[in-house]
Amino acid sequence: MRRDRINSSIEQLKMLLKDELKARQPSSKLEKADVLEMAVAYLKSKTAEQSYADGFARCLEETARFLSAHNQLTTDKPPQLWRPW
């Protein structure tokens, strides 16, 4: 019963990650450990991508807050453009 559940879950992982598995080992027979290792690597990469996206979104929000606050402080002055020359 337990072994059947494990095997069934590994087969489901193979189906979910079929493109990833083909890219890494296109023609070789995969062992259960290979499928599990690739699943872990795939999830780690997705987590890293999400962390980057979350960080970028937070940075963008903080920049917008800063610019908004800065704009309120200088509303009585005309906007000045930064000119490096």
Rosetta blueprint (number, residue, H / E / L):
1 M L
2 R H
3 R H
4 D H
5 R H
6 I H
7 N H
8 S H
9 S H
10 I H
11 E H
12 Q H
13 L H
14 K H
15 M H
16 L H
17 L L
18 K H
19 D H
20 E H
21 L H
22 K H
23 A H
24 R H
25 Q L
26 P L
27 S L
28 S L
29 K L
30 L L
31 E L
32 K H
33 A H
34 D H
35 V H
36 L H
37 E H
38 M H
39 A H
40 V H
41 A H
42 Y H
43 L H
44 K H
45 S H
46 K H
47 T H
48 A H
49 E H
50 Q H
51 S H
52 Y H
53 A H
54 D H
55 G H
56 F H
57 A H
58 R H
59 C H
60 L H
61 E H
62 E H
63 T H
64 A H
65 R H
66 F H
67 L H
68 S H
69 A H
70 H H
71 N H
72 Q H
73 L H
74 T L
75 T L
76 D L
77 K L
78 P L
79 P L
80 Q L
81 L L
82 W L
83 R L
84 P L
85 W L
